[in-house]
C-alpha cells in the first residue's frame, strides 16, 4: 500500500467512527478474535449487553458464511476473488459486511433466498427460521438460508446485498447487515469503496478506531496467525508490538483514533500506522527518525538498549520500527487545521 493512502483510510467516507477490514484466506480460528474485537468496540461505544450479543452473532454468522460457502477450488491471481470481512461502527450502530466469491451456479438460489426474506418482520422471520429447522433435511449448502434469516431477524433492518460477475464462472457476493439505530443504515457505497481500495493496494487487514488495548490485542492475534508461517507470524507480532509502543510514546489516549494497515505487494508485506498529533510533536518525531536512520547498526543497538533500560522502555517504539523495517521507516506528514498533523509511518517487513 502506498503510504499516502494512510490519510485517506484514516479519514474514511461518511461518519464511521471505527472500521475493520480483514481480507484474504479467512480461516475459522479467527472467529473468537473477531468476537473479542467486536465486544471491546461495543463497550467503547456504549452498547448494551443485548447489542453486544446481537453484534457477536451477526459477526460470527457473516464470517462463518464466508468460511463455509466460498469456492473450494484454488482461486486465481485476480484480487477480486479474495474473500473480505468488514465492520463499521459509530455511535448509532454497526454495519457488518461479508464479501465472497461464489460459483455462478449458486447465484439464483441465493437471490431467491434473499427475496423471500425481503420485507418480513421479526415474527415472520422467526416463523421462517423455525420452519427451516423442522425441514426434513439441511439445505445443499449446510443451512446458509437459515443463517440469512436469523441475521435479518436479529438485525431488524433490511439486508443490503449486491452480486457482481467476475467471469470464469464466479460472481462476487456482498452482504451488509445493519444493527442499532435505523439512522445508522447506509448504502453499500462505503464498503464498495473500501473493497476496491483493498484490491488495488493489496490490503490484507486494516483497523481504524480507538486504540483500546483489548481491540489491539485481538487485531494482533489475527495479524500473527494470518497463515501457517510461524516465523513470519512472529515477525508481524513483534512489529505490531513496536507500533503499539509507538502509540504509547506519542501519548495517544485509549479513546483516540489510530490507523493500522497490513498490505502485501510484490516486494513483501508492509505495515502502516497513522495518528494525529500536535504539529510540534510531529516535527520532533521527524527529527528523531532522521537521527535514528543516521545511526550505525552498532549505535542503533546501543541506543535501543538504553531506551529499554528506562522504565517501561518509553521512546523505544520508533527505534524498534527503524530496526525492524528492511528499508527503515517511511514517513508521510499531512498538515491539518488547528495546528494538528497527521502522521503516517510505514515499514517493509
C-alpha positions in Angstrom: 0.0 0.0 0.0 1.3 3.4 -0.8 1.9 5.4 2.4 -0.1 8.3 1.0 -3.3 6.2 1.3 -3.0 6.1 5.1 -4.5 9.6 5.4 -7.4 8.6 3.1 -8.1 5.5 5.3 -7.8 7.5 8.5 -10.5 9.9 7.3 -12.9 7.4 5.9 -16.1 8.4 3.9 -19.2 9.4 5.8 -19.2 9.4 9.6 -17.9 5.9 10.5 -16.0 6.2 13.8 -14.5 2.7 13.6 -13.6 0.5 10.7 -12.1 -3.0 10.5 -11.2 -4.9 7.3 -9.9 -8.5 7.0 -9.2 -9.8 3.6 -7.6 -12.9 2.0 -7.6 -16.5 3.1 -10.1 -16.2 6.0 -9.9 -19.2 8.4 -12.2 -20.4 11.2 -9.8 -19.9 14.1 -10.1 -16.2 13.8 -13.7 -16.3 14.8 -13.0 -15.9 18.5 -10.7 -13.0 17.9 -13.4 -11.2 15.9 -15.8 -11.7 18.7 -13.3 -10.1 21.2 -12.8 -7.2 18.8 -16.5 -6.6 18.4 -17.3 -6.8 22.1 -14.5 -4.4 23.0 -15.7 -1.9 20.5 -19.4 -2.3 21.5 -18.5 -1.4 25.1 -16.4 1.6 24.0 -19.4 2.9 22.0 -21.8 2.4 25.0 -23.6 -0.7 23.7 -25.8 -2.7 25.9 -25.4 -6.5 26.6 -28.2 -7.2 24.1 -26.5 -5.1 21.5 -23.2 -7.0 22.2 -25.0 -10.3 21.8 -26.6 -9.3 18.5 -23.3 -7.9 17.2 -21.4 -11.1 18.1 -24.0 -13.3 16.5 -24.0 -11.3 13.2 -20.2 -11.1 13.1 -19.8 -14.8 13.6 -22.6 -15.8 11.2 -21.3 -13.4 8.5 -17.8 -14.6 8.9 -18.8 -18.3 9.0 -20.8 -17.8 5.8 -17.5 -16.7 4.2 -15.6 -19.7 5.6 -18.3 -22.3 4.7 -19.6 -21.1 1.4 -16.6 -19.8 -0.6 -15.4 -21.9 -3.6 -13.4 -24.9 -2.5 -11.1 -24.9 -5.6 -8.0 -22.7 -6.0 -8.6 -19.0 -6.9 -6.6 -17.2 -9.4 -4.4 -14.1 -9.2 -7.4 -11.8 -9.6 -7.6 -9.7 -6.4 -11.4 -9.6 -6.8 -11.6 -13.3 -5.9 -10.4 -12.7 -2.3 -12.9 -13.0 0.5 -13.3 -10.0 2.8 -14.9 -9.2 6.1 -15.6 -5.6 7.3 -17.0 -4.0 10.4 -18.1 -0.3 10.5 -19.2 1.2 13.9 -20.3 4.6 15.2 -22.4 6.0 18.0 -25.6 4.9 16.2 -24.8 1.3 15.4 -22.8 -1.2 13.4 -22.6 -2.5 9.8 -21.2 -6.0 9.3 -20.1 -6.7 5.7 -19.2 -10.1 4.1 -17.7 -10.3 0.6 -17.3 -13.7 -1.0 -16.7 -15.1 -4.5 -19.2 -17.8 -5.3 -19.9 -20.1 -8.2 -22.4 -18.7 -10.7 -24.5 -21.9 -10.3 -25.3 -20.8 -6.7 -26.4 -17.3 -7.6 -30.0 -18.0 -8.4 -30.7 -19.9 -5.2 -29.1 -17.2 -3.1 -31.0 -14.5 -4.8 -34.3 -16.4 -4.2 -33.5 -16.9 -0.5 -32.8 -13.1 -0.1 -36.0 -12.3 -2.0 -38.1 -14.5 0.4 -36.6 -12.6 3.4 -37.2 -9.2 2.0 -40.0 -7.2 3.7 -40.6 -9.7 6.5 -40.9 -8.6 10.1 -39.4 -10.2 13.2 -42.2 -12.6 13.9 -42.4 -13.7 10.2 -38.7 -14.3 10.1 -38.8 -16.3 13.4 -41.5 -18.5 11.8 -39.4 -19.0 8.7 -36.4 -19.9 10.8 -38.4 -22.5 12.9 -40.0 -23.9 9.7 -36.5 -24.3 8.3 -35.3 -26.2 11.4 -38.3 -28.5 11.1 -37.5 -29.3 7.5 -36.6 -32.9 6.7 -33.1 -32.2 5.6 -30.4 -29.4 5.5 -30.0 -27.2 2.5 -27.4 -28.2 0.0 -25.0 -25.6 1.4 -25.5 -26.6 5.0 -28.1 -24.2 6.2 -27.0 -20.9 4.6 -30.6 -19.9 4.3 -31.2 -20.2 8.0 -28.2 -18.0 8.7 -29.6 -15.3 6.4 -33.0 -15.5 8.1 -31.6 -15.2 11.6 -29.2 -12.3 10.7 -32.2 -10.5 9.2 -34.3 -11.1 12.3 -31.6 -10.0 14.8 -30.7 -7.0 12.7 -34.2 -5.6 12.4 -33.1 -3.8 9.2 -33.2 -4.8 5.5 -30.2 -6.9 4.4 -28.3 -4.9 1.7 -26.6 -7.0 -0.9 -25.0 -6.9 -4.4 -23.9 -9.5 -6.9 -21.1 -8.7 -9.3 -20.0 -11.1 -12.1 -16.3 -11.8 -12.1 -16.0 -14.1 -15.1 -14.6 -17.7 -15.1 -17.8 -19.0 -13.6 -17.6 -16.8 -10.5 -19.6 -13.9 -9.0 -18.8 -11.8 -6.0 -21.5 -11.6 -3.4 -21.5 -8.6 -1.0 -23.8 -8.7 2.1 -24.3 -5.9 4.6 -26.1 -6.4 7.9 -27.0 -3.3 10.0 -27.5 -3.1 13.8 -28.7 -0.3 16.0 -30.4 3.0 15.3 -32.1 3.0 11.8 -30.3 6.2 11.1 -27.0 4.1 11.0 -28.2 2.2 8.0 -26.3 3.2 4.9 -25.8 2.1 1.4 -23.1 -0.3 0.2 -21.1 2.6 -1.1 -18.5 2.8 1.7 -18.0 -1.0 1.7 -17.5 -0.9 -2.1 -15.1 2.0 -1.9 -13.0 0.2 0.7 -13.2 -3.1 -1.1 -11.9 -1.5 -4.3 -9.1 0.3 -2.5 -8.1 -3.0 -0.8 -7.9 -4.8 -4.1 -5.8 -2.1 -5.7 -3.4 -1.7 -2.7 -3.1 -5.3 -1.6 -4.7 -4.6 1.8 -4.9 -7.8 4.0 -6.0 -6.1 7.2 -6.9 -2.6 8.3 -8.2 -1.1 11.5 -9.1 2.5 12.1 -10.6 3.3 15.5 -9.8 3.8 19.2 -6.5 2.4 20.5 -8.2 0.2 23.1 -5.8 -2.5 24.5 -8.4 -5.2 24.1 -9.0 -4.3 20.4 -5.3 -4.0 19.6 -4.7 -7.4 21.2 -7.4 -9.0 19.1 -6.0 -7.4 15.9 -2.5 -8.6 16.8 -3.8 -12.2 17.2 -5.2 -12.1 13.7 -2.0 -10.4 12.3 0.2 -13.0 13.9 -1.8 -16.0 12.7 -2.8 -15.0 9.2 -1.0 -18.0 7.7 0.9 -21.1 8.7 4.3 -19.5 8.5 5.2 -19.3 12.2 8.4 -17.3 11.7 6.6 -14.8 9.5 3.8 -14.5 12.1 6.3 -13.8 14.8 7.9 -11.0 12.7 4.4 -9.5 12.3 3.7 -9.8 16.0 6.9 -8.1 17.0 6.4 -5.3 14.5 2.9 -4.8 15.7 4.1 -4.5 19.3 6.6 -1.8 18.2 3.6 0.0 16.7 1.6 -0.1 19.9 4.7 1.1 21.8 4.9 4.0 19.3 1.3 4.9 20.1 2.1 4.9 23.8 5.2 7.0 23.2 3.0 9.6 21.3 0.7 9.8 24.4 -2.4 8.6 22.4 -5.3 8.0 24.8 -7.3 4.8 24.5 -10.3 6.6 23.0 -8.3 8.5 20.4 -8.4 7.0 16.8 -5.4 5.3 15.3 -4.8 3.5 12.0 -3.1 0.2 11.4 -2.8 -1.5 8.0 -1.1 -4.6 6.7 -0.7 -4.9 2.9 1.1 -7.3 0.6 2.8 -6.4 -2.6 5.5 -7.8 -5.0 8.3 -6.8 -2.6 6.7 -8.2 0.6 4.4 -7.1 3.4 4.2 -3.6 4.7 2.8 -2.4 8.0 1.4 1.2 8.1 0.3 3.2 11.1 -1.3 6.6 11.4 -2.4 9.1 14.1 -3.0 12.8 14.6 -0.7 14.8 16.9 0.2 18.4 17.6 2.3 19.8 14.8 5.2 20.5 17.1 5.2 16.8 18.2 5.2 15.7 14.5 8.3 17.8 13.8 10.1 16.4 16.8 9.3 12.9 15.5 10.7 13.7 12.1 13.9 14.9 13.6 14.1 11.8 15.8 13.7 9.5 12.8 16.4 11.4 10.9 18.7 10.8 13.8 17.8 7.1 14.1 18.3 6.5 10.4 21.8 8.1 10.7 23.0 5.7 13.4 25.2 2.7 12.6 23.9 -0.8 13.4 26.1 -0.9 16.5 25.0 2.6 17.5 21.3 1.7 17.0 21.6 -1.4 19.1 23.3 0.6 21.9 20.6 3.4 21.7 17.8 0.8 21.7 19.2 -1.0 24.8 19.5 2.4 26.6 15.8 3.1 25.8 14.7 -0.3 27.0 16.6 0.1 30.2 14.4 3.1 31.1 11.1 2.5 32.9 8.7 0.9 30.5 11.0 1.4 27.6 9.4 4.7 26.7 10.6 6.1 23.4 11.6 2.7 22.0 8.7 2.4 19.5 10.3 4.4 16.7 13.7 2.9 17.3 12.4 -0.6 17.0 10.4 0.2 13.9 13.6 1.5 12.3 15.4 -1.7 13.2 12.6 -4.0 12.0 12.0 -2.2 8.7 14.0 -3.6 5.8 14.2 -0.1 4.4 13.9 1.8 7.6 10.7 3.8 8.2 8.8 5.7 5.6 7.1 8.9 6.7 4.2 10.9 5.4 3.0 14.1 7.3 -0.2 16.0 6.4 -0.8 19.4 8.0 -4.3 19.7 9.3 -6.3 22.5 10.8 -5.9 23.7 14.4 -2.1 23.1 14.4 -2.5 19.4 14.1 -0.6 17.0 11.8 -1.5 13.5 10.6 1.5 11.2 10.9 1.9 8.0 8.8 4.8 5.6 9.3 5.4 2.5 7.2 7.8 -0.4 7.3 8.6 -3.2 4.9 9.0 -6.4 7.0 
